[in-house]
Amino acid sequence: MRILVTNDDGIYSEGIRLLAAELARLGEVVVVAPDREQSATGHSLTLSRPLRMQRLEEGWYAVDGTPTDCVNLAILSLLRDTPPDLIVSGINFGLNVGDDVTYSGTVSATFEGAILGVPSIAFSQEVSEGFSFARAARLAARLVQEVIAEPIPRDTLLNVNFPAGEPRGVVFSRLGKRVYRQSVIEKVDPRGRKYYWIAGTPEWQEDPGTDHGAVQNGCISVTPLHLDLTDYRGLETWGGFAGRIDGILGSDPARAR
């Protein structure tokens, strides 16, 4: 079994080192990860400049790009003739739950893997008293073993979050809702030019059955995510507007010509 490992905290992070070591017990591991931290880069793909990939040691490659870039280079170039059976991203320093998945480079790497047809799992660790990357890495390897036995459906990925303490169990959960009290801090540099820091304080909507709720209750949350982002209920809701939209187009003089 060949496993591609990546992350968004960078190739020198503790989480990816311990994760790769545990996964090496299951098969061949190839690490392709950013050469520096790429947190909150989302599903960003670098198209405005060339990318560089440096071999650090056997099976370890650093890329001067995003986690999505790393997956692309690995699948379409480095491992083109020997593609991986699984992509594992993490272990992230901090949770990726609820709305976080739209910002997370860790989770976006697995979205890219799913797009390219490779089963993918993202792992993230709550950071507070009692957290342990070593424990999370061991548990991640055990979860990967279970996934091998029960393959992930096509176009689906798994987002896994570990609580800080010893887990009380595993809960399959839906995404929660995190509401940020957003703020932008404006300052002035020594040359009189303005600069800004984007900041925010998170608040959670405490609904049962969510990933955040599972972690807060001391459990590992496992959330299946899908590439299809269509709001099917919205299709029904908005379907009645189709006639009105056609009417707008019908009254457009340019369309008549």
Secondary structure, 3 states (H helix, E strand, C coil): CEEEEECCCCCCCHHHHHHHHHHCCCCEEEEEEECCCCCCCCCCCCCCCCCCEEEEECCEEEECCCHHHHHHHHHHHHCCCCCCCEEEEEEEEECCCHHHHHCCHHHHHHHHHHHCCCCEEEEEECCCCCCCHHHHHHHHHHHHHHHHHCCCCCCEEEEEEECCCCCCCEEECECCEEEEEEEEEEEECCCCCEEEEEEEEEEEECCCCEHHHHHHCCCEEEEEEECCCCCHHHHHHHHCCHHHHHHHHHCCHHHHC
